[in-house]
Amino acid sequence: MEYAKLKHYLEFAGILSCNSNPYLPSLPDLGYCWQDITEAINAHELFYSKVFRNRTVYLSNRVYFLLKQIFLQKPLRPEAEIIYSLLEDNILETSEIKRLSCFDTKTYTSAFNFLLENMYITAYKDGKPINPNWSTFVYSTASYWENHVEKTATEENPQELLKDILTRTMSEEQFLLLVKSHS
């Protein structure tokens, strides 16, 4: 596949899972590859998160801004706040964040996932290649990422618009679970 087709798909469906699962179409299900995702991340054409079922998902920019309108962001936990503060004025690669946070692996993973689940941070650009099908990312705060994308207008009925978009590929039950988990 190619990046342009991925962009078109995200504009239509609003969300795509990284890995195969019973809830959403995924990269391998649709024939997309890692390079397609990294091109979209580098172009700031998607928002990388774990907002759905704590799974890695890619959101269209429109869906990100609609979710932002309806989600209640959980307050930062102390460990997550430390990682977030590292990214407030910087974009950092995964290993740099780990090193600077000084957390053990379990604490780091929990705090980092909390930030991704609650849309505090995202992948800003591709990082160091691990192999042809995987790489690290350079992360930023969501607000830093927002400064580098075209913002969508505030909508009068964001939840209805989200439902219209996301239920193209997600069951209504899963949509309600997504909304409930962040209200």
Secondary structure, DSSP 4 states (H G I P E B T S, - for coil): --HHHHHHHHHHHSEEESS--SSS-BHHHHT--HHHHHHHHHTT-EEEEEEETTEEEEEEHHHHHHHHHH--PPPPPHHHHHHHHHHSS--EEHHHHHHHHT--HHHHHHHHHHHHHTTSEEEEEEEEEEETTEEEEEEEEHHHHHTTSPPPPPPSSHHHHHHHHHTTTS-HHHHHHHHHHT-
